[in-house]
Amino acid sequence: MRIAILGGTFNPVHNGHVLLASSVCETFGYDKLLFVPSFLPPHKIASGLVSVENRLEMLELACEADPRFEVERCEIDRGGISYTWETVCFIEEKYHAELEGKIDDLEYIISSLENEKNRVAFVGDNLPVFDSFRTVALPCRHTGRLQHVPWR
C-alpha cells in the first residue's frame, strides 16, 4: 500500500486541499492519503485558529469525498507544537503493517514557494527531517503541474 501524508493547520480545510489530495493520489497512485491537522504549527502564529474540534469535523466531512482520504489525528492527540519528524515516526510505526515494511511507500507531500526568479523552492530544504523520505510530491505553481521530485 502506498500512503501519502498531507499536513497542515487546515484552518479551514478548503477545496484546494481536497483538489491537491485528489490530484496527488491520481497522479502518483497513492492508495491512502492521510490529512494530518497540526495542533500548534511551529511556523505560524496560532492566534485565530479555528478550534481543534471544528477543524477535525471539517476534515472528516472533506474526507467523505474520497475513500482514499483519512484524517490522522496524531498531532492533535499529542498536543503541543507539531513537528513533522515526530509525526512521520508515529505514522511509520502505526501503519507499518499496511506498508508491509516498505518505508519507500510512505511519502510526504510538501508545498512549494516561488522565489523572485520564478523557480520552485522547497519548504524545509536542507532539513535533516526529510532524509527519511524517498520522494516528495509538490504542486509546481509556475507550470501548474504536479511534480514527483527525488529527495535523495
Secondary structure as UniProt FT lines:
FT   STRAND          3..8
FT   TURN            11..12
FT   HELIX           15..28
FT   STRAND          32..37
FT   TURN            42..43
FT   TURN            47..48
FT   HELIX           52..63
FT   TURN            64..65
FT   TURN            67..68
FT   STRAND          69..71
FT   HELIX           74..78
FT   HELIX           84..94
FT   HELIX           96..99
FT   TURN            100..101
FT   HELIX           103..105
FT   STRAND          106..109
FT   STRAND          112..114
FT   TURN            116..117
FT   STRAND          120..122
FT   TURN            123..126
FT   HELIX           128..132
FT   STRAND          135..140
FT   TURN            141..144
FT   STRAND          145..150
//
